[in-house]
Amino acid sequence: MEQKIGSWAFIIGVVIAIIAGLLGVGVFGPVAEWIPLVMLILGILIGLLNISDKEITTFLVAVIALLAASGVSWALIPTIGVPLGNIFINIASLMAPAAIIVGIKAVWNLARTA
């Protein structure tokens, strides 16, 4: 059950990131101001429920790549650059909280075994 919740949190977060990136947060109307909080909560759920101890390193490396990609100046690419950049920024806002949770898990595991 926990894995299903974590999987749905990921899917919902990515869908929100794509829609908000392509169409702008204005498409969400008055709910738009809550999107960062929603992404934070979904990211925490992803970090808590989706990533097992054996997946920690792979997950953290993947998040580093995503965060690096979100920092690129995508706006330089004609037509699709701005929406693409917005999608990456939104995905980064979803994955950063998950990375913090998973990073804490990793440190906890290291401290526990020491």
Phi and psi in degrees as GROMACS dihedral restraints (atoms count N, CA, C in turn):
[ dihedral_restraints ]
;  ai    aj    ak    al  type     phi  dphi    fc
    3     4     5     6     1   -60.2    20    10
    4     5     6     7     1   -40.9    20    10
    6     7     8     9     1   -62.5    20    10
    7     8     9    10     1   -37.8    20    10
    9    10    11    12     1   -65.2    20    10
   10    11    12    13     1   -42.4    20    10
   12    13    14    15     1   -62.2    20    10
   13    14    15    16     1   -44.6    20    10
   15    16    17    18     1   -62.8    20    10
   16    17    18    19     1   -39.9    20    10
   18    19    20    21     1   -65.9    20    10
   19    20    21    22     1   -43.6    20    10
   21    22    23    24     1   -65.7    20    10
   22    23    24    25     1   -37.2    20    10
   24    25    26    27     1   -59.5    20    10
   25    26    27    28     1   -42.5    20    10
   27    28    29    30     1   -64.6    20    10
   28    29    30    31     1   -48.7    20    10
   30    31    32    33     1   -61.7    20    10
   31    32    33    34     1   -46.7    20    10
   33    34    35    36     1   -62.8    20    10
   34    35    36    37     1   -43.0    20    10
   36    37    38    39     1   -61.7    20    10
   37    38    39    40     1   -43.7    20    10
   39    40    41    42     1   -67.6    20    10
   40    41    42    43     1   -40.0    20    10
   42    43    44    45     1   -63.1    20    10
   43    44    45    46     1   -45.2    20    10
   45    46    47    48     1   -60.7    20    10
   46    47    48    49     1   -43.3    20    10
   48    49    50    51     1   -60.3    20    10
   49    50    51    52     1   -42.3    20    10
   51    52    53    54     1   -69.6    20    10
   52    53    54    55     1   -47.3    20    10
   54    55    56    57     1   -62.0    20    10
   55    56    57    58     1   -47.1    20    10
   57    58    59    60     1   -65.6    20    10
   58    59    60    61     1   -33.0    20    10
   60    61    62    63     1   -71.4    20    10
   61    62    63    64     1   -40.4    20    10
   63    64    65    66     1   -79.3    20    10
   64    65    66    67     1   -42.3    20    10
   66    67    68    69     1  -105.5    20    10
   67    68    69    70     1   -11.1    20    10
   69    70    71    72     1    88.3    20    10
   70    71    72    73     1   155.0    20    10
   72    73    74    75     1   -68.9    20    10
   73    74    75    76     1   -16.7    20    10
   75    76    77    78     1   -58.5    20    10
   76    77    78    79     1   -24.2    20    10
   78    79    80    81     1   -63.8    20    10
   79    80    81    82     1   -20.7    20    10
   81    82    83    84     1   -88.9    20    10
   82    83    84    85     1    -1.4    20    10
   84    85    86    87     1    60.6    20    10
   85    86    87    88     1  -137.4    20    10
   87    88    89    90     1   -66.9    20    10
   88    89    90    91     1   -14.0    20    10
   90    91    92    93     1   -79.9    20    10
   91    92    93    94     1   -12.1    20    10
   93    94    95    96     1   -56.0    20    10
   94    95    96    97     1   -35.9    20    10
   96    97    98    99     1   -68.3    20    10
   97    98    99   100     1   -15.4    20    10
   99   100   101   102     1   -91.8    20    10
  100   101   102   103     1    -9.0    20    10
  102   103   104   105     1   -58.8    20    10
  103   104   105   106     1   -44.9    20    10
  105   106   107   108     1   -59.1    20    10
  106   107   108   109     1   -39.0    20    10
  108   109   110   111     1   -67.1    20    10
  109   110   111   112     1   -40.6    20    10
  111   112   113   114     1   -61.5    20    10
  112   113   114   115     1   -44.2    20    10
  114   115   116   117     1   -63.6    20    10
  115   116   117   118     1   -39.2    20    10
  117   118   119   120     1   -61.0    20    10
  118   119   120   121     1   -48.7    20    10
  120   121   122   123     1   -64.0    20    10
  121   122   123   124     1   -44.7    20    10
  123   124   125   126     1   -62.8    20    10
  124   125   126   127     1   -40.5    20    10
  126   127   128   129     1   -62.0    20    10
  127   128   129   130     1   -42.1    20    10
  129   130   131   132     1   -62.7    20    10
  130   131   132   133     1   -43.7    20    10
  132   133   134   135     1   -60.7    20    10
  133   134   135   136     1   -42.6    20    10
  135   136   137   138     1   -59.4    20    10
  136   137   138   139     1   -47.7    20    10
  138   139   140   141     1   -63.4    20    10
  139   140   141   142     1   -37.9    20    10
  141   142   143   144     1   -77.4    20    10
  142   143   144   145     1   -38.3    20    10
  144   145   146   147     1  -105.6    20    10
  145   146   147   148     1   -21.2    20    10
  147   148   149   150     1   -98.6    20    10
  148   149   150   151     1   -29.5    20    10
  150   151   152   153     1  -103.4    20    10
  151   152   153   154     1   117.0    20    10
  153   154   155   156     1   -83.8    20    10
  154   155   156   157     1   169.5    20    10
  156   157   158   159     1   -58.7    20    10
  157   158   159   160     1   -36.9    20    10
  159   160   161   162     1   -76.2    20    10
  160   161   162   163     1   -12.5    20    10
  162   163   164   165     1   -99.3    20    10
  163   164   165   166     1    -2.2    20    10
  165   166   167   168     1   -56.7    20    10
  166   167   168   169     1   -52.8    20    10
  168   169   170   171     1   -61.9    20    10
  169   170   171   172     1   -46.7    20    10
  171   172   173   174     1   -61.1    20    10
  172   173   174   175     1   -43.7    20    10
  174   175   176   177     1   -62.3    20    10
  175   176   177   178     1   -47.2    20    10
  177   178   179   180     1   -65.1    20    10
  178   179   180   181     1   -36.8    20    10
  180   181   182   183     1   -65.3    20    10
  181   182   183   184     1   -42.0    20    10
  183   184   185   186     1   -63.3    20    10
  184   185   186   187     1   -41.2    20    10
  186   187   188   189     1   -66.0    20    10
  187   188   189   190     1   -38.4    20    10
  189   190   191   192     1   -59.2    20    10
  190   191   192   193     1   -42.9    20    10
  192   193   194   195     1   -63.6    20    10
  193   194   195   196     1   -42.7    20    10
  195   196   197   198     1   -64.5    20    10
  196   197   198   199     1   -41.7    20    10
  198   199   200   201     1   -66.2    20    10
  199   200   201   202     1   -37.3    20    10
  201   202   203   204     1   -65.3    20    10
  202   203   204   205     1   -42.1    20    10
  204   205   206   207     1   -64.5    20    10
  205   206   207   208     1   -33.1    20    10
  207   208   209   210     1   -71.4    20    10
  208   209   210   211     1   -17.9    20    10
  210   211   212   213     1   -89.2    20    10
  211   212   213   214     1    -4.8    20    10
  213   214   215   216     1   -74.1    20    10
  214   215   216   217     1   149.4    20    10
  216   217   218   219     1   -82.7    20    10
  217   218   219   220     1    78.3    20    10
  219   220   221   222     1   -66.5    20    10
  220   221   222   223     1   -21.1    20    10
  222   223   224   225     1   -61.3    20    10
  223   224   225   226     1   -16.4    20    10
  225   226   227   228     1   -70.4    20    10
  226   227   228   229     1   -18.8    20    10
  228   229   230   231     1   -83.6    20    10
  229   230   231   232     1   122.2    20    10
  231   232   233   234     1   -59.4    20    10
  232   233   234   235     1   144.3    20    10
  234   235   236   237     1    68.5    20    10
  235   236   237   238     1   -57.6    20    10
  237   238   239   240     1   -96.3    20    10
  238   239   240   241     1    -7.7    20    10
  240   241   242   243     1   -61.4    20    10
  241   242   243   244     1   -48.5    20    10
  243   244   245   246     1   -65.5    20    10
  244   245   246   247     1   -50.4    20    10
  246   247   248   249     1   -61.6    20    10
  247   248   249   250     1   -38.2    20    10
  249   250   251   252     1   -63.3    20    10
  250   251   252   253     1   -44.3    20    10
  252   253   254   255     1   -61.3    20    10
  253   254   255   256     1   -41.1    20    10
  255   256   257   258     1   -63.6    20    10
  256   257   258   259     1   -39.0    20    10
  258   259   260   261     1   -61.7    20    10
  259   260   261   262     1   -47.0    20    10
  261   262   263   264     1   -63.1    20    10
  262   263   264   265     1   -39.5    20    10
  264   265   266   267     1   -63.7    20    10
  265   266   267   268     1   -41.8    20    10
  267   268   269   270     1   -65.8    20    10
  268   269   270   271     1   -40.2    20    10
  270   271   272   273     1   -65.9    20    10
  271   272   273   274     1   -37.3    20    10
  273   274   275   276     1   -62.4    20    10
  274   275   276   277     1   -39.1    20    10
  276   277   278   279     1   -69.5    20    10
  277   278   279   280     1   -21.3    20    10
  279   280   281   282     1   -80.5    20    10
  280   281   282   283     1   -42.5    20    10
  282   283   284   285     1   -84.6    20    10
  283   284   285   286     1   -25.1    20    10
  285   286   287   288     1   -60.2    20    10
  286   287   288   289     1   -46.5    20    10
  288   289   290   291     1   -63.5    20    10
  289   290   291   292     1   -36.3    20    10
  291   292   293   294     1   -63.2    20    10
  292   293   294   295     1   -40.8    20    10
  294   295   296   297     1   -65.0    20    10
  295   296   297   298     1   -37.1    20    10
  297   298   299   300     1   -63.0    20    10
  298   299   300   301     1   -46.0    20    10
  300   301   302   303     1   -62.0    20    10
  301   302   303   304     1   -47.0    20    10
  303   304   305   306     1   -66.7    20    10
  304   305   306   307     1   -37.6    20    10
  306   307   308   309     1   -61.8    20    10
  307   308   309   310     1   -42.1    20    10
  309   310   311   312     1   -63.0    20    10
  310   311   312   313     1   -41.1    20    10
  312   313   314   315     1   -58.3    20    10
  313   314   315   316     1   -43.9    20    10
  315   316   317   318     1   -62.9    20    10
  316   317   318   319     1   -44.6    20    10
  318   319   320   321     1   -65.4    20    10
  319   320   321   322     1   -40.9    20    10
  321   322   323   324     1   -59.7    20    10
  322   323   324   325     1   -45.4    20    10
  324   325   326   327     1   -61.9    20    10
  325   326   327   328     1   -41.3    20    10
  327   328   329   330     1   -65.6    20    10
  328   329   330   331     1   -43.5    20    10
  330   331   332   333     1   -67.7    20    10
  331   332   333   334     1   -36.1    20    10
  333   334   335   336     1   -67.6    20    10
  334   335   336   337     1   -35.6    20    10
  336   337   338   339     1   -86.6    20    10
  337   338   339   340     1   -12.3    20    10
